[in-house]
């Protein structure tokens, strides 16, 4: 088994860039009902994961920024509090399992650190549960 088996490719992943405005971010996260979204930088490099908590703390600590003027501010201004560690596409399954224990999704990068997709924790758990429950009974 390898990581590619679980990969949700980049073209099917909702992601943001450092240039995405806060208003676009809020609208996109609300529309898709996501609580965390990958952020990509130049050349498709994975920069981190934005969470609802990051946005809440940012708005709390910057009272001059409101929904009405959120279109004037970008994600580059928002400090990220959570570190979602990546795996490379050629990493072993043990690395992936270690990451999904503490992350809802694991960003997957290529050998040049470019974002190529995610692995969702739920997919790994579903796969493992099928293995466990389909074992022959003795």
N, C-alpha and C positions, 0 to 999 in steps of 0.2 A: 504494500500500500504506500502511495506517496501523496504529497500535499496537493498535487494537481487534481486528484480525484475529488477533493472537497472545494476546489477553487470556484468562487463566483467571480467571473472575469470583470475587469475594469469597466467595460462597456455596459455592464448590467448593475453597476454599483453607483449609488448616489454619492458624489464627492463634491467638495468645495475647493476653491483655490484661495490663496492669501489675498487676492484682489476682490473676492466676493464681498459685497457689502453686507453689513449686519442685517439690513432689512431683507435682502435676498436670502440670507442664511435662515432667518427666523421663518420666513414664508416657506422655504423649501423643507425645513425640518418639520414644520407643522403639517404641510401637505402630505409628506411621506410618513409622518408619525414616528420619526426617529429621535432618539435621545442622544445619539452620538454619530458623528459623521467624519470620515477621513478628510484631511486637508492635504492638497498637493501643491508643491512649489514649482519652480522652473524646471522644465524638462521632465515633468511628471514625477518628480522626486516626492516621496512620502515625507510630509513635514510634521504630522501629528494627528491627533484625533480631537475634534471639538465636541464638547458635551454641553448639555443644557446648563449644567452647573457652571461651566466656564462663562457662558453668556450671562447667567444670573449674577455672578460675582462681578463681571465686568460692568453691567448696568448699575449695580449697587454702588460700586466704587467710582463710577463716573456719572454722577447725577445730571450733568449737563447733556448727556446723550440719552435721547428718548426715541420712541418708535418713530416719531415724526421726523427726526433728523438722522435716523439710523442709516439712511441711504448715503450719507456723507462719510461713513466710517467703514473700514474694511476689517477682515479677519486678521490681517497682519498686526492690528493693534491689540488683539485679545490674547492675554496670557493663557496658555494651556496648562491645566493643573494635573491632568492624568497622562501618564505615558503608556500608550499602547505599543508594546514591543512588537516588532515585525518578525517574520520568518522569511527566509529566502525560499524560492520555489524548489530548490534542491536540498532543503533542510530535511532532517529525518523526522519521523512521526513523533518521536519523544519531545522534540522541541515544540511542535505544534500542540501536543497534549499539555505541556507545561504552560503554554500561553493561554489556552482556552480555559484553564482552571480559574484564571483571574480576569479575563477579558471577554466581553460579549462577542467580539469579532477580532480576528487577527489579520492585520494588513500583511499582504504577501508582496515581496519585491523581487526583482531580478538581480543578476550579479552586478548591476550598476546602480542599485538602490532605487530603481524606478518602480513605482507602484503598478502592479499588474492585476490586483484584485484583493478579495478578502476570503477568509474562511470563517463562517459563522459557527459559534459555539453550538448552537442547536443542531447543526448538521453533523458535527462530530458526536454529540451525545446520541442522536438518533441512530447513527451507524453503530456505535458501541452497544446500544441497547438491543439492536437486532442481533448482534453477535452473541450477546449474553443470553437472550431469551430464545434463540434458535439452536442452542446447544442440545445435543441428544440427552434425553433423560436416562439415568442409570438406575 
